[in-house]
Amino acid sequence: MADKKDKKEAEVVGIEIGVIIGIIFLVAAWPSIMAYLQTLFTAFGGPPIFTEISNFTSVFWPYVAGFFKGSLNAIVVLSFPVSLFFLIAIVYCVEQLKHIRKKEAEKYDVKVEPAFEEGVRANRVLSDRWDRIKKFVTSENSSDWRQAILEADIMLEDVLTSLGYQGEGIGEKLKRVEKGDMKSLQDAWDAHLVRNRIAHDGEQFSLTQHEALRVINMYKKVFEEFYYI
């Protein structure tokens, strides 16, 4: 729809420019046009009608031609400063638009920036610890499932400490995390609460392997978000 509208507007502008050019040409070549038409008309035996028109218009035509010539000269003279003004205005508008786009990007393009150096990515020690946790959670022994969650929670505390969060225990550190700084914050809380139940209730807390795998996957989301595994 917009393309059709732009095309129609371009056609209208083209017609207007063509009319203006036609008028200028007609004014400049009027005597020559009249002489040519009279010659052509006389060749077919017609009366000198175009000569009479030319004689009639010759009285005021110099004034008309002078007016158009003066107007054209004025347009040429004014075109440079006007063009320069609009060029400066366009450059200014483009720069302001860039500034606005930059501000919009800063405000709306929310990105999660890791609070650690690139070198921490895929830490070898943490990767080895994670491999050990995976072995525990896939074991046939139910006590290993509990051990997997306990060790994953210790690993979570180490990660939070390395990210700069302070506090007594994981709970205090998680309270200091802003929601926008950690997409997996709720997963960290949910997994840590299961760990607390294992630590406090012991064997009284019933834990299936399916549940253990679900909890370990919540820890995994945290570690993967910050490229620790």
Secondary structure as UniProt FT lines:
FT   HELIX           2..43
FT   TURN            44..45
FT   HELIX           49..57
FT   TURN            58..60
FT   HELIX           61..108
FT   HELIX           118..120
FT   TURN            121..122
FT   HELIX           124..137
FT   HELIX           142..162
FT   TURN            163..164
FT   HELIX           169..175
FT   HELIX           179..181
FT   TURN            183..184
FT   HELIX           185..201
FT   HELIX           202..204
FT   HELIX           209..225
FT   TURN            226..227
//
